[in-house]
């Protein structure tokens, strides 16, 4: 099928490349000329394991193209994906101006033939009808521009399209795997024609042709109305965020009563009704999805006269949890003014360069406020030179330089490389061999055997 993906961020670029890989002809559209130039040269503007290699392969096979020309993309595509950002506003609601601009642009370029317009961006619940309205506004503007002065515009007869909600469930750092091995595909529409087109589009993925385990059962396709599909996305992320906040709440109680949250999590996770995923206690959740989506759902509830108390509590617990390592540092080092603390990891999770709403940013801010010198090492940020506007922190180029002169280390991001660092050497470079394991990720016995004072979360 012919596909157009508008927006080449984490969601758009991964979607476009993966659809090209399974056999569709994809045009990716972005209004950033430098970014498009980079992608045409086979370079990914984002870090996602495996993405660059697959993108280069698709370019060589002629399955994917990149352009700034929205009209060319709209004309090309039978299926048009809207995959632009919807960042949070200070109020907590989503900023949909980019979705609106794209929808209007699509309308202004529709010139015949049936199209399926897919909301891949995470948009407020009920946006399907709104997007249709904006597309029609774009169509009307184009039609009006074509009417001679003094003439009367007639209803356009070449704008046959349907809007589908197709939320994404990609995890940064494993987005390629998630695309080819999804738990489910959600399609929101009341149009049988649109649903049929989307099922055709995803058929190779549904049948597991590109899955790691090709013998696995076919991928469930959940067909709903548009609003329910939009709610599935918000509810999924809100539930996972709440589950993390719950185990962090339990961890804080464990700290006070002498229990070990890692053992507690194992015990409750074996209950099939609960499951073990997202029961890793630590310093809280961040990134581009959980904070934005939970806040947006709370805001939607407020708009309709309902107070989402449980979701608000999940956010409150998470905000407090980010600073739990400050309390632990104070318990061990007492006064932090004049001390030096090294952060192991900066990104909000491993295998990504994304620092949006990363817990490390809060730690840097609060430690600096308390008069602490802050250093950091991150396998990706340190090596690529991407500083993401960081201030009040010295970004070191290797773990040993990080440890040198530190009074304590804080593990912030659970990069796999951090399991096997030369902690024996690092301990000799530190003023005090103290490590706060903010993800309960490291081997406590091994570190204590090297002379470290190890402090975990809820342990």
Secondary structure, 3 states (H helix, E strand, C coil): CEEEEECCCHHHHHHHHHHHHCCCEEEEECCCHHHHHHHHCCCCCCCCCCHHHHHHHHHHCCCEEEECCHHHHHHHCCEEEECCCCCECCCCCECCHHHHHHHHHHHHHCCCCCEEEEECCCCCCCHHHHHHHHHHHHHHHHHHHHCCCCCCCCCCCCCCEEEEECCCCCCCCCHHHHHHCCCEEEEECCCHHHHHHHHHHHHHHHCCCCCCCCCCCCCEEEEECHHHHHHHHHHHHHHHHHHHHHHHHHHHHHHHHCCCHHHHHHHHHCCCCCCCCCCCCCCCCCCCCHHHHHHHHHHHHHHCCCCCHHHHHHHHHHHHHCCHHHHHHHHHHCCCCCCEEEEECCCCCCCCCCCCCCHHHHHHHHHHHCCCEEEEECCCHHHHCCCCCCCCCEECCCHHHHHCCCCEEEECCCCHHHHHCCHHHHHHHCCCCEEEECCCCCCHHHHHHCCCEEECCCC
